[in-house]
């Protein structure tokens, strides 16, 4: 099975930690040039070092960019810098986001707009920026990282469940428009994966457990009896970006160890 990304340029939002960082590592090891976007420069620098590992700095195919993807002008400028430094973006992974959930009546207009800009509009804007290059060369991959609430929203999960559902609809629209140009667009619906988001949830809790015990206790309640690893999600992201998935588009794939009640 061919999962080589030699000669391709990938842009990953939220790429400095967790699932984004694991995906950056997988793409880099598959031969891609990788741009990671995140908000904190110090974290980005550490992420680039960990991805490059033993490569000499001048030989490394990894670059980091400080960017708040919820800001349209900042995003446009950053995308231009990536294209100038690494070439046109062939693979786009829209991964940036954070958990935002509460009772519907308690969610303010400001919180709604923040979530829409971060999770939906960032994906819209980046896809629009990347599209002309992908279309002109007849090859492109867009992967939207969503969550299982996009298919099965629970009470108390707004605004995230709503913006993630919109991301799934966006995936299908783009897949239909991209298919004639060999631009394949898919979504990964994440369940409970051991990531920075889980670490933040642990830090905010008042538990006396260790992080490992916290993860294990949460994992027992899942169908597979454990949380997934970030590297397992990255394996799927690598497959979807690679030649091995050349006839897969318009899919919303559950990456949740069986958590979701729907296929």
N, C-alpha and C positions, 0 to 999 in steps of 0.2 A: 504494500500500500504506500503510495507516494504522498508524503506529508511535507515535502521540501517547500520552503518559501524563499529559496535563493533568488535574488534579484528583485524581491518585492519590498515595498516600504509600508510599514504598518503604523498607524496612529492609535494610541490607546488612552482614553480619558480615565482619570482616576487610576493611573498606572503605577503609582508609587508604593502602594500597599495592597495586601490581600489578593483578591481575584485578579485585579489589574496587573499587579506585579508578577504573579504566577504566569499570567498570559504573556506578559512581556518576555519573561524568561523562556517560555516555550517557543515563542516566535523567533527570538534571537538564536536559540539553539538550532532552530530549523533553517537558519540562514538569512532571515529577514533583517533589514534595517528597521529599527524600532524607535519611535518617538513616544515618550510618555508625558502626559499633561497632568499636572496637579497644582495645588495651591501653595505648598510650602517648599521653598528652595532647598532647605537642608535635607528634607526627607527625599526629595527628588534626587539629589546628589548621591545619597546613600543607596537609593534604588538603582541608579545607573551603575554604580560600582559593583553591586551584588549581581546584576545581570551580566556585566562584562566579565566578571570573575578574573581569569588569568590573562585576558586579552590586554595588550598594550593600549594605553589611552588613544594613541594615534590610529590604531587599527580597529578600535571598537565601533560597532554599528549601532550604538545606542546613544540617544540624546534626550535630555529632559528639558521641559519648558514650563515655566511658572504661568499658570493661567486659571482664572475663574471662569469656567465654561458657561456659567449662567449669564455672563455679560457679553452681549452680542459683539460689540466693538473689539473687546479684548480677545474674543475667540477668533474673529476674522484676522486680526493682526498675527495671532499665534499660528494660525493655520498657514498664513503666508510665509512665516519664518520656517516652519517645518518643510514646506515645499521647496523653499530656497536652499535649505541645508541638506535635505535627504532625497529630494525629488518628489514627484507627484505621489499622492497617497493612494496605494492600491488596496489596502485593507484598513477598514475603519472599525474600531471596537468602541461602541458607546457604553461605557461602564460607569461613568461618574454618577454618584447618587449617595443618599444616606437615608436611614430609616426616618420616616415622618408619619406618625399615626396617632389618631386621637378620636374622641367623640365628634361626630359631624358638626354639632352645634357649637363646639368649642374651637373649631378650626377657623382662623381669621382669613380675610381676603389676602392679607399680606403673606400668610403661610401658604395659601393656595398658589399665589403667584410665584413665590420662591420655589415651590416644588415643580411647578410647570416649567419655569425657566431652566432649572437644573436638570430635570430628568427628561422632559419632552423637547423643549425648544433647543437645547444644546444638541440633541440628536438630529433634529430637523436642520439646524443651521450647518452642522458639520457634514451631514449627508449631502446637502445642497452644494457645499464648497468642494467636496470630494468628487461629486458626480461627473462634472465635465471631463476630467482626466480619465476616470474609469470608462466612460462612454466612448471617448476618442480612441482608446486602446482596445476596446472590446473585452475588458476583463476588470472585475472588481468584486470585492467582498465587503459587506456591511453586517456586523453582528451587534445586535442590541441586547445588552444584559438587563433583564427585567426580573420579576419574581413571580412566584406561583399565585400571588393575589391578583395578578393580571387576568387569570382565568377564573379564580374562585375567591372573590373578595369576601372578607368577613366583616362583621360590624366592628367599628372602631379602627378601621385600617385606612381611612382617608387622611391625607390626600394621596398617599403612596399608591394604594390600589387603583385609584382612578388614573393617575398619570402613567402608571405601568400598563394599564389596559389600553390607554391611548398609544403607548409605545408599541404594543402588539399590533394595533390597527395600522400604525405607520409602517411597521415591518411588512405587512401584507400589501399595502399600497406600493411601496418601493419595490417589492419583489416582482409585482406585476409589470411595473414600468421598466424595471431593470432587466428582466428576462431576455428580451430581444437583443440586448447588448452584452450578455454574459456577465451582468452584475447580479450576483446572488446575495440575497438579503434574508437573514434568519435571526431568530431570537432565542436566547437561553433564559429559561424561567428558573431562577435560583430558589432553592429551599433554604435549609440550614447548612451552610458551608462554613467551616472554621476559617474565619477571616478577621480583618481589622474591625469590621462592624460587630462581630460577636465579642471581640476583645473590649470594645467600647461598652457594650451591654454588660459585660462582666464588671468592668471598672465602675459602672454606675450602680451596680447592685450592692446590697449590704451583706452579701454572703461572706462567710468565713472559709469557704472552700478555696482550694487552689484553682487556677484557671483550668488545669487539666481535669480536675474533678467536676468543675462546672460544666465543661464541654461534654464529659462522659454522662453526667446526669441528664442533660438535655437530650443527648443522643439516644438514650435508652427509650425515649418516648417516640422515636421515629421508626418507620417500618423496617429499616435495615439495622436498627439498633445502634446507630452511631451517626455523628455529623460527617458530612463529606469534607474532603481536603481541598484546599484551593487548587492544588495541582491536578486534581481530578476534573475540576471545572475547566482548567486550562487545556486539558487534553481534548475536551469537546470543542473548545474555541479554536484549537489548532486544526482539528479535523475539518471544521466548517470553513476555515480560511484556505485550506489546502486543495490541491488537485484531486484528492481522494473524495471530496464532496462536490464534484463538478456538476451533479444533477440534483442537488438539494437546494431548494429555495422556497421562501414563503412559509417556513415551518417555525413553530413555537415549541421548542423542545424542553420538556421538564428535566431539570438537573437538580433532583430533590430526593433521591433515594426512595422514591415511591410515596412521598408525602401528599402530593396533590390527589384529589379524588376524581379528577378527570384526566383524560389523555391529552 
